[in-house]
């Protein structure tokens, strides 16, 4: 009886939280058109969705390999997908392979200082306690891109490439996308430009590139979007790039933004060919960002690869609040201030016995690639923060020449980025030399997010982590909480804990 009652309480909490988190812009709640939530809705939660499979990064012996190198990742899709699983029609824990801890961390803005002088990026670091293993420590690395005032933002040349196939016929897909695009138009400046390319059984240039001074014309075109037909548009990608190239703005924000609920089938003959097309245009200054919708045929793995190759970001849109976050609250993140950004940590083997990078499994690079400017890496948007955590195993005090030294050099944090395509990379270096200190709110919150992610991933490195631990770390470290996203996470952890304990 207790189990039944507990399950009912969890279901009620999920329904209540869903109603609060998935409000429409007008304050109403979404309803499926004619009671239909899309022809691809799975019979079981997550069935049909495709994720890249990989194992957690292992501990590495510092004496064997003192250096660790990886590319930044500014995506937040994995976090939003988790929220959809917990608050959608089918309440469930997310597929473990859908959980990318770096995207959980980077979904949130951290309270990091802005760059100074001519730098486009600022870096910071700290070491504190590891909540799930008292004998270990956590190293937090922080990065922030230079903020750009609205008045100083370069002109935008956006092309929306919209999937209008039949499976997009749903209030949580095409209707949500339309509402978000209309909201975005209201935040654009008169001399910005927007074009709309659609694809289903065929492709169409619904709206040639149009200045946002004609906002009503753009909005009327968005309202015309209707779903129907199969998912195939052999020329849609080329049509979108043609519009972007024809209206290219020198030193502007030239970007294709794609919205789809599933496989990106645009008629090219292979995945490699598709990625090559996107990568080549990114080198010419036209970036590609991808927004995923719905569940049942979501090709998460492909969408992430496309956005990576296109120097853009991958977002998963689970509710209209997320549309507001991506296209309005954090719109300046779409302006890249640092390209090919990569990090390299060199640990002192006399102080650190082992280390483990938490997350970023598919962003790990060869150490020799760090100084090679020809190697592609991640992008950082204006005002955007990036966070990474290393779990480190200190050497025993008796093995150190002078015992414990709180000011011993633990690691060297090197960072490289480009301010413009084709330029030489700019190096930054920070010595990490305070071994023991009071953990900041930034580190404690990041630890809570990482603990939660490890539990969802069923990570073998979770140690003594628990949902209660993660919830407390998040709840007690949200003084800095733009738009209330950290407070929302507290509720999500409660829902996940209830499902895990059923």
C-alpha positions as CSV (number, residue, x, y, z in Angstrom):
1,X,0.0,0.0,0.0
2,X,2.8,2.4,0.9
3,X,4.5,1.7,-2.5
4,X,1.3,2.4,-4.3
5,X,0.7,5.6,-2.4
6,X,4.3,6.7,-2.9
7,X,4.0,6.0,-6.7
8,X,0.9,8.1,-6.9
9,X,2.6,11.0,-5.1
10,X,5.5,10.9,-7.5
11,X,3.1,10.8,-10.5
12,X,1.1,13.8,-9.1
13,X,4.4,15.7,-8.4
14,X,5.5,15.1,-12.0
15,X,2.2,16.2,-13.5
16,X,2.2,19.3,-11.3
17,X,5.8,20.1,-12.2
18,X,5.1,19.5,-15.9
19,X,2.3,22.0,-15.8
20,X,4.6,24.6,-14.2
21,X,7.5,24.0,-16.5
22,X,5.8,23.7,-19.9
23,X,3.7,26.9,-20.0
24,X,3.1,28.6,-23.2
25,X,4.2,32.1,-23.8
26,X,0.7,33.4,-23.3
27,X,0.4,31.6,-19.9
28,X,-1.8,28.7,-21.1
29,X,-0.7,25.1,-21.1
30,X,0.2,23.1,-24.3
31,X,-2.4,20.7,-25.7
32,X,-1.7,18.3,-28.5
33,X,-3.5,19.0,-31.7
34,X,-6.6,16.9,-31.8
35,X,-5.2,14.9,-28.8
36,X,-2.3,13.7,-31.0
37,X,1.3,14.1,-29.7
38,X,3.1,13.1,-32.8
39,X,3.2,9.9,-34.8
40,X,6.6,9.0,-33.4
41,X,5.6,9.0,-29.8
42,X,7.2,5.8,-28.3
43,X,5.2,3.0,-26.6
44,X,7.8,3.1,-23.9
45,X,9.8,6.2,-22.8
46,X,12.8,6.9,-25.0
47,X,12.2,4.0,-27.4
48,X,13.6,4.9,-30.8
49,X,15.9,7.7,-29.6
50,X,19.5,7.3,-30.6
51,X,22.5,8.2,-28.4
52,X,26.2,7.8,-28.7
53,X,27.4,5.1,-26.3
54,X,30.6,5.6,-24.4
55,X,32.1,4.7,-21.0
56,X,33.0,7.2,-18.2
57,X,36.5,8.6,-18.3
58,X,38.7,6.3,-16.0
59,X,41.3,7.4,-13.4
60,X,44.7,7.9,-15.0
61,X,48.0,7.5,-13.2
62,X,49.7,10.9,-13.2
63,X,53.2,9.3,-13.4
64,X,52.2,7.7,-16.7
65,X,50.3,10.6,-18.2
66,X,50.5,13.9,-16.4
67,X,48.6,15.8,-19.2
68,X,44.9,15.8,-20.1
69,X,43.5,17.7,-23.1
70,X,40.0,18.2,-24.3
71,X,37.8,20.5,-26.3
72,X,35.1,22.8,-24.7
73,X,31.5,21.8,-25.0
74,X,28.8,24.5,-24.6
75,X,25.8,22.4,-25.4
76,X,22.9,21.9,-23.0
77,X,20.8,19.4,-24.9
78,X,21.4,16.5,-22.5
79,X,20.1,18.4,-19.5
80,X,16.9,19.5,-21.3
81,X,16.3,15.9,-22.5
82,X,16.6,14.7,-18.9
83,X,14.0,17.3,-17.8
84,X,11.6,16.1,-20.6
85,X,11.9,12.5,-19.4
86,X,11.0,13.5,-15.8
87,X,8.2,15.9,-16.7
88,X,6.8,14.8,-20.0
89,X,3.8,12.6,-20.9
90,X,5.7,9.4,-19.9
91,X,7.5,10.1,-16.6
92,X,10.7,8.1,-16.5
93,X,14.4,8.3,-15.7
94,X,16.5,9.3,-18.8
95,X,18.4,6.7,-20.8
96,X,21.8,6.5,-19.0
97,X,23.6,7.0,-22.4
98,X,21.7,10.3,-22.9
99,X,23.4,11.8,-19.8
100,X,26.4,13.9,-20.7
101,X,27.6,15.5,-17.5
102,X,29.4,18.3,-19.2
103,X,26.1,19.4,-20.7
104,X,24.5,19.3,-17.3
105,X,27.2,21.6,-16.0
106,X,27.2,23.9,-19.0
107,X,23.4,24.3,-19.1
108,X,23.9,26.7,-16.2
109,X,25.6,30.1,-16.1
110,X,28.2,30.3,-13.3
111,X,29.3,33.4,-11.5
112,X,32.7,33.8,-13.2
113,X,34.5,37.0,-13.8
114,X,34.6,38.6,-17.3
115,X,37.8,38.8,-19.3
116,X,39.8,42.0,-18.9
117,X,41.7,44.1,-21.5
118,X,41.8,42.6,-25.0
119,X,41.2,39.0,-23.9
120,X,38.1,37.4,-25.3
121,X,38.2,34.7,-22.6
122,X,38.9,34.5,-18.8
123,X,39.9,31.4,-16.9
124,X,39.8,30.5,-13.2
125,X,40.2,27.4,-11.1
126,X,39.9,26.1,-7.5
127,X,40.3,22.9,-5.6
128,X,38.0,21.7,-2.8
129,X,36.5,18.6,-1.2
130,X,35.0,15.8,-3.1
131,X,31.6,15.1,-1.6
132,X,31.4,11.4,-2.7
133,X,34.9,10.4,-1.7
134,X,36.5,12.1,1.4
135,X,40.0,11.0,0.4
136,X,39.8,12.7,-3.0
137,X,39.6,16.3,-4.1
138,X,37.7,18.1,-6.9
139,X,39.4,20.5,-9.3
140,X,37.0,23.0,-10.9
141,X,38.0,24.8,-14.1
142,X,36.0,27.8,-15.1
143,X,35.9,29.7,-18.4
144,X,33.9,32.7,-19.5
145,X,33.6,34.3,-22.9
146,X,33.6,38.1,-23.1
147,X,30.2,39.6,-22.6
148,X,28.9,41.9,-25.4
149,X,26.4,44.6,-24.8
150,X,23.2,44.5,-27.0
151,X,24.2,47.8,-28.7
152,X,27.6,46.2,-29.6
153,X,26.3,43.0,-31.0
154,X,27.2,42.5,-34.7
155,X,24.4,42.2,-37.2
156,X,22.8,38.8,-37.5
157,X,22.1,36.8,-40.7
158,X,20.0,33.8,-39.6
159,X,18.5,31.1,-41.8
160,X,15.9,28.9,-40.1
161,X,15.8,25.4,-41.6
162,X,12.6,23.9,-40.3
163,X,11.5,20.2,-40.4
164,X,7.7,20.3,-41.3
165,X,7.3,16.5,-41.8
166,X,4.2,14.8,-40.4
167,X,5.8,13.8,-37.1
168,X,6.3,17.5,-36.3
169,X,2.5,17.8,-36.0
170,X,2.4,18.3,-32.2
171,X,2.1,21.2,-29.8
172,X,5.4,20.2,-28.2
173,X,7.2,20.3,-31.6
174,X,6.2,22.6,-34.5
175,X,3.8,24.7,-32.5
176,X,6.5,25.3,-29.8
177,X,9.1,26.1,-32.5
178,X,6.8,28.6,-34.1
179,X,6.1,30.3,-30.8
180,X,9.8,30.5,-30.1
181,X,10.7,31.9,-33.5
182,X,8.0,34.6,-33.2
183,X,9.4,35.5,-29.8
184,X,12.9,35.7,-31.2
185,X,11.8,38.1,-34.0
186,X,10.7,40.5,-31.3
187,X,14.3,40.6,-29.9
188,X,16.0,41.1,-33.3
189,X,17.1,44.5,-34.5
190,X,15.8,46.2,-37.7
191,X,18.9,45.6,-39.7
192,X,19.2,41.9,-38.7
193,X,18.0,39.4,-41.3
194,X,16.0,36.1,-41.2
195,X,15.3,33.6,-43.9
196,X,13.1,30.4,-43.6
197,X,13.7,27.2,-45.5
198,X,11.4,24.2,-44.9
199,X,11.7,20.6,-45.7
200,X,9.4,17.5,-45.6
201,X,8.6,15.5,-48.8
202,X,10.3,18.4,-50.6
203,X,12.0,21.6,-49.7
204,X,10.8,25.2,-50.0
205,X,12.3,28.7,-49.6
206,X,9.3,29.9,-47.5
207,X,10.9,33.3,-46.9
208,X,13.9,34.8,-48.6
209,X,16.3,36.6,-46.4
210,X,14.3,39.6,-45.0
211,X,15.4,42.5,-42.8
212,X,13.8,42.4,-39.3
213,X,12.4,45.9,-40.0
214,X,9.7,43.9,-41.8
215,X,8.9,41.9,-38.6
216,X,5.3,41.3,-39.4
217,X,6.1,39.8,-42.8
218,X,8.5,37.4,-41.0
219,X,5.9,36.5,-38.3
220,X,3.2,35.9,-40.9
221,X,5.6,33.4,-42.7
222,X,6.3,31.6,-39.4
223,X,2.5,31.3,-38.8
224,X,2.1,29.6,-42.2
225,X,4.3,26.6,-41.0
226,X,2.3,23.4,-41.1
227,X,3.4,19.8,-40.7
228,X,2.7,17.0,-43.2
229,X,4.6,14.6,-45.4
230,X,7.7,12.4,-45.0
231,X,11.1,13.6,-43.8
232,X,13.2,14.2,-46.9
233,X,14.5,17.4,-48.5
234,X,17.4,16.7,-50.9
235,X,18.1,20.4,-51.5
236,X,17.1,22.0,-48.2
237,X,20.6,22.2,-46.8
238,X,22.0,23.7,-49.9
239,X,19.1,26.1,-50.1
240,X,19.8,27.3,-46.6
241,X,23.5,27.8,-47.2
242,X,22.7,29.6,-50.4
243,X,20.6,32.1,-48.5
244,X,23.2,32.5,-45.8
245,X,26.0,33.1,-48.4
246,X,24.0,35.5,-50.5
247,X,23.3,37.7,-47.5
248,X,26.6,37.1,-45.7
249,X,27.5,39.9,-43.3
250,X,31.2,40.5,-42.9
251,X,32.1,40.2,-39.2
252,X,28.5,39.4,-38.5
253,X,26.7,36.5,-36.9
254,X,26.0,34.3,-39.9
255,X,24.2,31.1,-38.8
256,X,21.8,28.4,-39.8
257,X,19.5,27.2,-37.1
258,X,17.8,23.9,-37.7
259,X,14.7,22.6,-35.9
260,X,13.7,19.0,-36.2
261,X,12.3,16.0,-34.2
262,X,14.3,13.2,-35.6
263,X,16.8,12.1,-38.2
264,X,18.3,14.8,-40.4
265,X,17.6,13.3,-43.8
266,X,18.5,15.9,-46.4
267,X,19.4,13.5,-49.2
268,X,23.2,13.4,-49.0
269,X,24.7,10.0,-49.4
270,X,26.5,9.5,-46.1
271,X,27.0,10.9,-42.6
272,X,30.6,11.8,-43.5
273,X,29.4,13.8,-46.5
274,X,26.9,15.6,-44.5
275,X,29.4,16.5,-41.8
276,X,31.9,17.6,-44.4
277,X,29.4,20.0,-46.0
278,X,28.6,21.6,-42.6
279,X,32.3,21.7,-41.6
280,X,33.4,23.4,-44.9
281,X,30.7,26.1,-44.5
282,X,31.8,26.7,-40.9
283,X,35.3,27.4,-42.1
284,X,33.7,30.1,-44.3
285,X,32.1,31.7,-41.3
286,X,28.6,30.2,-41.5
287,X,27.9,28.3,-38.4
288,X,25.2,25.6,-37.8
289,X,23.2,25.3,-34.6
290,X,20.6,22.5,-34.1
291,X,17.4,22.4,-32.0
292,X,15.9,19.0,-31.3
293,X,12.2,18.4,-30.4
294,X,10.2,15.5,-29.1
295,X,10.9,11.8,-28.4
296,X,10.6,8.6,-30.3
297,X,12.9,9.2,-33.3
298,X,15.3,11.7,-31.8
299,X,18.8,11.2,-33.4
300,X,20.7,12.8,-30.6
301,X,24.0,11.4,-31.7
302,X,23.7,12.8,-35.2
303,X,22.5,16.2,-34.0
304,X,25.5,16.6,-31.7
305,X,27.9,15.7,-34.4
306,X,26.3,18.1,-36.9
307,X,26.5,21.0,-34.4
308,X,30.1,20.2,-33.5
309,X,31.1,20.1,-37.1
310,X,29.2,23.4,-37.7
311,X,30.9,25.3,-34.9
312,X,27.4,25.7,-33.3
313,X,25.5,24.4,-30.4
314,X,23.0,21.6,-29.9
315,X,19.9,22.4,-27.8
316,X,17.0,20.1,-27.0
317,X,13.7,22.0,-26.7
318,X,11.4,20.3,-24.2
319,X,9.2,23.3,-23.4
320,X,8.7,26.9,-24.4
321,X,10.7,28.1,-21.4
322,X,13.6,26.4,-23.1
323,X,12.9,28.3,-26.3
324,X,13.0,31.5,-24.3
325,X,16.4,30.4,-22.7
326,X,18.0,29.5,-26.0
327,X,16.6,32.3,-28.3
328,X,16.1,35.2,-25.8
329,X,17.7,35.0,-22.4
330,X,20.9,33.6,-23.7
331,X,20.7,34.9,-27.3
332,X,24.2,36.5,-27.1
333,X,25.6,33.0,-26.6
334,X,24.9,32.5,-30.4
335,X,27.7,35.0,-31.0
336,X,31.0,33.2,-30.9
337,X,33.8,35.2,-29.2
338,X,36.3,32.3,-29.1
339,X,36.7,29.5,-31.7
340,X,38.7,26.2,-31.5
341,X,38.8,26.5,-27.7
342,X,40.6,23.7,-25.9
343,X,42.1,23.0,-22.5
344,X,45.1,21.2,-21.3
345,X,45.9,20.4,-17.7
346,X,49.4,19.3,-16.6
347,X,49.3,17.7,-13.1
348,X,52.3,17.5,-10.8
349,X,53.0,13.8,-10.3
350,X,54.7,14.6,-6.9
351,X,51.4,15.9,-5.6
352,X,48.6,14.2,-7.6
353,X,48.7,10.4,-7.8
354,X,45.6,10.0,-10.1
355,X,43.0,12.1,-11.8
356,X,39.8,11.6,-13.7
357,X,38.0,14.1,-16.0
358,X,34.3,14.0,-15.2
359,X,32.3,14.1,-18.5
360,X,33.6,15.4,-21.9
361,X,34.1,11.8,-22.9
362,X,33.6,12.5,-26.6
363,X,35.6,15.7,-26.4
364,X,39.0,14.3,-25.3
365,X,41.9,15.2,-27.6
366,X,45.4,14.0,-28.1
367,X,47.8,16.0,-26.0
368,X,49.9,16.9,-29.1
369,X,46.8,18.5,-30.7
370,X,46.7,21.2,-28.1
371,X,49.1,23.5,-29.9
372,X,48.1,22.4,-33.3
373,X,45.9,25.3,-34.7
374,X,44.7,23.1,-37.5
375,X,42.7,20.9,-35.1
376,X,39.1,21.8,-34.7
377,X,37.7,22.4,-31.2
378,X,34.7,24.0,-29.5
379,X,33.3,27.5,-29.6
380,X,32.4,29.8,-26.7
381,X,29.6,32.4,-27.0
382,X,29.5,35.9,-25.7
383,X,29.0,35.9,-21.9
384,X,28.9,32.1,-21.9
385,X,30.5,30.1,-19.1
386,X,32.1,26.7,-19.4
387,X,32.8,24.4,-16.4
388,X,34.8,21.2,-16.0
389,X,35.6,19.0,-13.1
390,X,38.5,16.7,-12.3
391,X,38.4,14.2,-9.5
392,X,41.9,13.9,-8.2
393,X,43.6,11.5,-5.8
394,X,46.3,13.2,-3.8
395,X,49.6,11.4,-2.9
396,X,49.9,10.4,0.7
397,X,51.5,13.1,2.8
398,X,54.4,10.9,3.9
399,X,55.4,10.4,0.2
400,X,55.8,14.2,-0.3
401,X,59.3,15.7,0.2
402,X,58.0,18.2,2.9
403,X,54.8,16.6,3.9
404,X,51.6,18.4,3.1
405,X,52.0,21.9,1.5
406,X,48.8,23.8,1.1
407,X,50.5,26.1,-1.5
408,X,52.1,23.3,-3.5
409,X,51.7,23.5,-7.3
410,X,49.0,21.0,-8.2
411,X,48.6,21.6,-11.9
412,X,49.1,24.1,-14.7
413,X,45.9,25.1,-16.5
414,X,46.6,26.0,-20.2
415,X,43.9,27.2,-22.5
416,X,44.0,28.2,-26.2
417,X,41.4,29.9,-28.4
418,X,41.1,31.9,-31.7
419,X,39.4,35.2,-31.9
420,X,38.8,34.9,-35.7
421,X,38.7,32.0,-38.1
422,X,42.2,31.2,-39.5
423,X,44.0,33.3,-36.9
424,X,46.7,32.0,-34.6
425,X,45.5,30.8,-31.3
426,X,45.8,32.9,-28.1
427,X,47.3,31.1,-25.1
428,X,46.3,31.6,-21.5
429,X,48.0,30.0,-18.5
430,X,46.9,29.7,-14.8
431,X,48.9,28.0,-12.0
432,X,46.7,25.9,-9.7
433,X,48.7,26.0,-6.5
434,X,46.3,26.1,-3.6
435,X,45.8,22.5,-2.5
436,X,43.3,23.0,0.3
437,X,40.7,25.7,0.5
438,X,37.1,26.5,1.2
439,X,35.0,25.4,-1.7
440,X,33.1,28.3,-3.4
441,X,29.4,28.2,-4.3
442,X,30.6,27.6,-7.9
443,X,32.4,24.4,-6.9
444,X,29.8,23.1,-4.5
445,X,27.0,23.6,-7.1
446,X,29.1,22.0,-9.8
447,X,29.7,19.0,-7.5
448,X,26.0,18.6,-6.9
449,X,25.3,18.6,-10.7
450,X,28.1,16.1,-11.3
451,X,26.8,13.8,-8.5
452,X,23.3,13.9,-10.0
453,X,24.7,13.1,-13.5
454,X,26.8,10.2,-12.2
455,X,23.7,8.7,-10.5
456,X,21.7,9.0,-13.7
457,X,24.5,7.5,-15.7
458,X,24.9,4.7,-13.1
459,X,28.6,5.6,-13.1
460,X,31.0,3.2,-11.4
461,X,32.8,6.3,-10.0
462,X,29.8,7.7,-8.1
463,X,31.2,6.6,-4.7
464,X,28.9,7.6,-1.9
465,X,26.9,10.0,-4.1
466,X,23.1,10.0,-3.4
467,X,20.2,12.0,-4.7
468,X,19.9,13.6,-1.3
469,X,23.5,14.7,-1.5
470,X,23.1,16.2,-4.9
471,X,19.9,18.0,-3.9
472,X,21.5,19.5,-0.8
473,X,24.6,20.7,-2.8
474,X,22.4,22.3,-5.4
475,X,19.8,23.8,-3.0
476,X,22.5,25.3,-0.7
477,X,24.5,26.8,-3.5
478,X,22.1,28.8,-5.7
479,X,22.6,32.4,-4.5
480,X,23.5,33.1,-8.1
481,X,20.6,31.8,-10.1
482,X,19.7,33.8,-13.2
483,X,16.2,32.9,-14.4
484,X,15.7,30.4,-11.6
485,X,17.2,27.4,-13.4
486,X,19.1,26.1,-10.3
487,X,15.9,26.2,-8.2
488,X,14.2,24.1,-10.9
489,X,17.0,21.5,-10.7
490,X,16.2,20.9,-7.0
491,X,12.7,19.8,-8.1
492,X,14.0,17.6,-10.9
493,X,16.4,15.8,-8.5
494,X,13.4,15.2,-6.2
495,X,11.5,13.7,-9.1
496,X,14.4,11.5,-10.1
497,X,15.0,10.3,-6.6
498,X,11.4,9.2,-6.3
499,X,11.5,7.3,-9.5
500,X,14.9,5.7,-8.6
501,X,13.5,4.5,-5.3
502,X,10.2,3.1,-6.6
